[in-house]
Amino acid sequence: MNEFYQKDTISIKDFNKEQLEKVFTSTDKIMQLDPSDRREICKGKTLAYLFYEPSTRTRLSFDSAMASIGGNSLGIADTNSSSTQKGESLADTVRMMSIYSDVLVLRHTLDGSSRFAAEVSNKPVINAGSGTEEHPTQAIQDLFTIKKEKKKIDGLKIGIVGDLKYGRTVYSLLYGLGNYDVDVRLISPESLRIRSDSTYEIKQRLDYTESTNIEEHIDELDVLYVTRIQKERFPDEEEYLKVKGSYVVGLDLLKQMKEDSIILHPLPRIDEISTDIDKTKNAKYFEQAEYGKHTRAALLGLTLNENGF
């Protein structure tokens, strides 16, 4: 029995370790399949995407993932050219998009938007980013990247640096890491620490320590996960300017890291990782983006096939 069939993917908290590992195993299978066999997985199926917020990687990753398993995609990448400009509600737009598709991928500026969409849609909904809350498929991709590049997740020391207050990828990653035995360091400016309304739940899942000094921990880390400062989510630009450029990962910092450590980033990158890092063996953020295509293909295949694939 395939427990993912017709299931919404709203939060990484809905996945236990066994379920995550099932997605990882399915991802490995997809990566090993002959392209012609891979295209049979979702042949004749349609993905609809509905993006109320700008995206490059996530939307194209889903589009590419669906094409790789034989399906097709349609949707709204820019709400300025859709009926939302006429005042159509999110509920009605979701209902219409679900008529045209087998699965709906939603990104929205408001917290709770994906859960609401799942309630009104008669097709499974995948959350591609809801406000400041979560980005579950990014976390699946991040965890898979760590496992592929480090051969394990349990037992690792993982540093997460940057905007921990507004960065939704951080919350999904922390909830996902809660399924594993890891040692986490959260490094951010004082004003961008993880939100107090989330700390209780995260502490129920995993142990972590907080710091403002990246050099204090850099030599211990197996994984350094870097995030950009989320300028668009700051209510006051003056506050953004105070923390802009707080941490820059360059070759000087890399020299202090373990030789086999890896550097990840959900992208887009602004200036928080120097381009000098790109050609080092430690930089894995472009591989991370490629893994995202395969993990999303696996999730779509599991969601749309009653008996799996």
Buried (B, 14 or more C-beta within 10 A) or exposed (E): EBEBBBBBBBBBBEBEEEBBBBBBEBBBBBBEBEEEEBBEBBEEBBBBBBBBBEBEBBBBBBBBBBBBBBBBBEBBBEBEEBEBEEEEEBEEBBBBBBEEBBBBBBBBEBEEBBBBBBEBBEBBBBBBBBBBBBBBBBBBBBBBBBBBBBEEBEEBBBBBBBBBBBBBBBBBBBBBBBBBEBBBBBBBBEEBBBBEEBBEEBEEBBEBEBBBEBEEBBEEBBBBBBBBBBBEBBEEEEEBEEBBEBBEBEEEBBEEBBEEBBBBBBBEBEEBBBEEBEEEEBBBBEBBBEBBBBBBBBBBBBBBBEEBB
